[in-house]
């Protein structure tokens, strides 16, 4: 691996791409600390700390995954990439039901560029709406400097600042896609998540004590458990992210004169976790609302036994909350697979290219088989996602570990980091192997540059 790192800096093109990518991520982290005008940052920090343990804390934790930091300080990057991701998901879903978008999707790069343009316009609209509500919340909670409270200057600067910050982040991601290496939007999200790791490690160090019976929160046994659990969860995330069910594909033989073409065998890879992190994202976003609804009902119906039962069991550590969360993950896993995976189109493409699955007729029979296989492996993938999503809550409640630490033992953030870093390493690996250099996985060339014969 050390040789692979050295080889990266030997290749001028790869070196410049890596430096450019790191520079764009550094700009993102610097911009994160540029505050919005007229916002009382100290009052905002106290408010965020006060609501951190309630339903509002769950919302802040969820938003943090996409903003790259805590909303305890409102900056120009406060909305993060979330509006763009929401717009992209909306258009992905619309592309399956709207005929115009379906036609654009079939046109190739030109049609995809048009859909991307629509996504940007939708991002601006979502930014304006989310910025308006966020600024309204800050003004309602008296988190704005008194001289600017309710003024047109505060609203104009705040809405334009948050919207411009998100659009600038989208631009940074596109620049990484064009001139850097890796997926720009995903790398920005990953950088925001990884930036929280030093704070989690510092929290463990501050509350650690090797002496038995001390007042510290974390003893040696707890630290060892956290390290082993982190390694085990990361290994499981890598396995399930890379896991595939390979369907054997046989090409039909064609005779041209005295020669026979085709007949090769290949595989059709079906991902076990086809939905990625989307089921957890959808389920997490919906699980925010029950807590808020119960909180609103506790006032007028404080003595109701039903409201009391729901209030106790719809907390993050409640049994009803966990069961509902798991059911939503399974539902969205199958929903996202149904939207993205089209067995009929895949069977048609196999038939048009002269390929078939041995023992099955091309056409409807092949489509039914692919759908059946996908349903079975989606069940396994959704089960793993449910385990990953529940681990942080269980460790937080059973072992009394702070949630800022357990976030890195599972959940959406860990899956995003693992999947993005796997893609990043694979892209570097491909660049090294193209130039006859040995990659991270120890395969490929001899470690020396290509020979050029005159």
N, C-alpha and C positions, 0 to 999 in steps of 0.2 A: 504493500500500500504506500509506503514511503517513496518507493521508486515511481509509483504512479503520480504522486504529488509533484515530484521533481520533473517528470515528463510533461506535466501540464504547463509548467513555466518555460519549457524548452520550445514549445510551439507558439510562435508569435501570434497567430490568429486566435488560438484558444486562450492564450494569456490575456489578450486585449478584451475578448468577450467576457472573461471572468472578472477582470478589473472593472469593466463598464457595469456589469451586473452588481458588483459590490458597491460601486459608487452610487448607483440609483437607489439601492437599499439604504445607504447612508443618508442620502438626501431625504428619504422618507422618514427615517428616525429623527433627523434634525427638525423637519417640519412638524413632527408630532408635538414638539415642545413650544410651538408658536401659539400663544393663547388668543382667544377671540377677544375683541375689544369690548369694554364695558361690562365684563363678567367678573364678579367677585370670586376669585379663585379660592381663597381661604374658606369662604362660606360654602362654596360648592364642594370642597373637600370634606368639610364637616358633615354636610348633608349626605354625601355618598357613603361616609363611614356609618352614619346613623341608620340608613336604610339597607346596609350591606347584609344584614341577617334576615331580612324579610323577603316578601315577594319581589319588591323592587330590586333587591340584591340579585335575585335569579335573573331578572331582565338585564341588569348591568353585566353580570357574568356572561350571559349569552352574547350580548352586543360586543363585549370585549374581545371575543374570538375573532371578530371581523374588523374591529377598529385598531387592534394592535396595542391597546393599553387601557387603563382604567378611565372611566368617565369622571373621575374625581377632579380632573382638570380638563376643561373644555377648550379644545384647540381647533385650528382650521382643518385638521384631519379627524375631527370628532366623529363624523359619520363613517369614515373609513371607506372600504370597498363594498360595504353591504348594499347600497342602492344599485350598484352595477351588477352585483351577483343576483339580486332580486329581479332586475330587469332581464338578465340573461336567462334565468329560470323561467320567467313568464313567457318569453319568446320561444324557448325550447318546448314548453307545453303547447303553446299556440300553434307551433309548426306542425303538430300532429293532427290538428282539427280544422285549421283555417286553410282553405284551398290555395289562396294567394301565397301564403308562406310556404306551403308544401311545394308549390311550383318553383319558388325561389330557391328552396333547399335542393331541388333536383338540378338546378342550373350550374352547380359546382361553385368554384371560387367567386365568380361574379355575383351569384345569388347570395352566398354567405356574406360577402362584403355589404350587400344591401341590408341584410338582416342585422349585421353589426352596426350599421348606421342607425337603424331604427332603435336598436338597444341603447345607443348613446343618447338619443333624444328622450327615451323613456327614463334613462338614468337621471337626466336633468330634472324631469318632472318629479320623480321620486325624491330627489335631493331637496327640492323646494318644499314638498309636503313634509318630509321628516324634519327638515330644519325649522319649519314653522312650528311644529309641535314641540320640538326640543327647546326652542327659545321660549315658547309659551310656558312650558313647565318650569324653566329657570326663573322666569318673571313671576310666576305664581308662588314659587317657593322663596321669593326674596333673595335670589342669588345674583341679582344685577345691581351694579353700582347705582346708588340712589339718584344721582344727577341724570342718568341715562334711562331710568326705568320708564317704559312706555313711550319712549321717543321714537320717531321715525328713523333717527340715526342708528339706534340700537338694532332695530328690526332689519334695516337695509344692510348694515355692515355684517350682522350675524348671518342672515340668509345667504348673502353673496359670498361671505367667507367660507361657510360650510359647503356650499355648492361648488365653489371654485376649488376647494381642497379635495373633494371627491373626484372631480374631473381631472385635476392634476395627478392624482394617484392613478387614475385610469390611463392617463398619458404616459406616466412612468412605466406602468406595466406593458404598454404597447411598445415603448422604446426598448425594454428588456427583450421582448419577443423578437424585435427586429434586429437589434445590434448586440444583444447579450446572449445568454444561454439559459434555457429553462423557460417555464411559463411565468410571465411577469406577474400577473394577478395573483397566482398561487404563491409565488415567492414573497410577495408583499404581505400576504396573510400569514405565511409561515414566519417571516421576520417578526411580525407583531406578537405571535404566540411565543416564539423562542425568547424574545426580549423579556418575558415575564419569568423565565426560569431562574435568573440570578436572584430575584426577589424571593422566590420559593426556597432556594437553597439557603439564602441568608436567614429566612424565617426558621428553618430547621436548625441552623448553627446557633442562632440566638437562644433557642429554647432547648438545646441539647445539654445533657449531663450524663456522664458515664457512671456517676455514683448512684447506687441503689437507694430508693426512698427519698430522693431529692424532690424539690418542688418543680423541676423542669418538666415540660410537657413530653419530651421525646428522650427515651433512654436508648442505650446501645441496641437492644433488641428491636425497638421500633425503627431505628435507622437502617438496620440490616434488612428488616422486612420491607421497608420502602425501596431500598436499592434492588433487592431481588424481585420485588413485584414490578418495578419499572422495567427491568431487563426482560422479565417474562412477558409482560404485556406488549412491549415493543416487538419482541420476537413473534408473538402471536399475530400482531397487526401486520407485520411483514409477510408472514405466511398466508394470511387470508387475503391480503391485498394482491399478492402475486399468484394466489391459487387459481387454477384453471381446470376445467373439465374438457379434455381433448376428444372431439368427435372425429373418427377416421373418415377421410374423404378420398374417394377413388375417382380419378379422371378416366373418362371413356376413351377407348382406343379408336383412332381414325386411320384408315388406310389410304394412302396417296400413292398410286402406282405400286411399286414394290416396297415402299417404305411404310412403317407403322409409327404413328405419332401418338403421344399421350400415354395413358396407362400408369402415370405416377401416382403414388400414394402420399397424402398430406393429412394435416389435422386442422379442424376448425376449433379454435380455442374459445370456450365460454367461461367468462369470469365468474367465480363463486360469489364475489361481492360486486355484482354488476351495478348496484346503485351507489357505490362509494359511500361518501359521508352524507348524502342527501337525505336518507331516511331519518338519521339522527337530527339533522338540522330542522326538518319539518316537524318531527315529534317534539323537539325541545321548544320550538317556537309556540306550538299549540299548548304545551304544558304550562306555559307562563300564565295563561288566562284563567284557569281554575282558581289559582291562588288569589288573583285580583278579585274575581267574582265572589269568592267566599269572604274576602276581606270587606267587601261592600255589604254583604248580607249579615255580617256579625253585628252591625250597629242596630238595625231595626229588629232583627230576630236573634238577639243575643242568648235568650233562654231556650231556644229550640234545640231539642236533642239531635235532630237531623243535621242542622247547621254545625253543631258542636262536633258530631262524628266526622263530617266532611272536613271541618277545619283541622282536626287532628290527623286525619289520614291522607289529606291532600298536600301535606308538607313534603319536602324533598325526601325525608327519611320515612314517610308513611308507606304502609303496605299497599294501599289503594293507589297511591301515586306511582309506585314502582310498577305495579301490574298494568296500569293504564299506559304508562310510558312504554313498556315492552309491547303491548298490543299495538300502539301507534307505530312503533318501529317496524313491526311485521307488516302492518297495513301499507305504510309508505314504501317499504322495500318491494312488495309486490306491485304497488301502484307505479313506482318509478321504472321497474323492470318492464311492466306492460307498456308504458309510454315509450321507452327507449328501444326495447327489443322487439323486432318485427319478424317473427318466424316465417310468415308467408313471403315477405320480400326476400328474405335470405334463401328460402327454398327456390324461389324463382330465379335468383341470381346463380345459384348452383346449377340449376337446369340449363340456363342460358349459356353458361360456360362449359357445359359438357361434363359436369361433375355430379357425383351422387354418393349417398351414404350406403355402404354395402348392406344388402338385405332389405333395403327400403326403396319403394318406387319414388322417382322424382315427382315433386308437386305436393298435393295436400298431405300425403302420408309422411313425407319428410318434414313438412311444417308441423304436423301434430307431434312428431317425435321430438323435434327441437323444443317445442313448447313444453312438453312433459319433462324433459331433462332440465330445462331452465327453471321450472317450478320447483323441482326437487332441490337443486343446488341453491336456489334463492332462499329456501327454508333454512338451510345450513348457514348461509351468509347472514341472514337476518338474525339468527340465533347468536352468532358471534357479535354482531353489532349491538344486540341487546346486552350481552355480557359486558362489552367494552363501555357502554353507556352507563351501566349501573355500578360498576366498580368504584368510581370516585365517591358516590353517595354512601356505599356500604363501608368503605374504608373511613370516610369522614365520621360516620355515626358509630361504628363498632370499635374503632381504634382511637377515636378522639383526635384525629389528625386534621389540621386546618384545611379548608377547602382549596386554598391557594396552592397547597402541596398536592392534594389528591387530584387536581385537574390534570397533572402530568402522568397519572396512572390510568388514564382512559378518557373516554369522551370524544367529542368532535375534534378538539384541538390536537390530540395525539394522533388521530387518524389522518388529519390534514398534514401534519408535519411528516409522518412516515411516508405517505403516498407522494408528497411533493419532493421529498429528499430522494426517494427511490427513482423518481423520474429524472431528477437533476443528475444523480450519479450515472444513470443509464445513458444520458445524453453525453456526458463527459467520456464515458466508456466507449461509446460509438465514435466520438471524435478521435480518441486515442487509437482505436483499432483501425480506423481509416488510414492513419498515418503509420501503421505498422509498429505502434507502441503497445507495450503491455498495459492492460487496464487494471481497474481496482479488483476485478474478480480473478485475476491471475491467468486469464486466457488471452489469446491473440498472438501478437508478434513476439520477437525475441528480445524486445526492450531496446533495440537499436533502431535508428532511422532507416528509411528505405534506401536501397542502393540504386544509384542512377548510373547506367552504363552508357558510355559515349559511343 
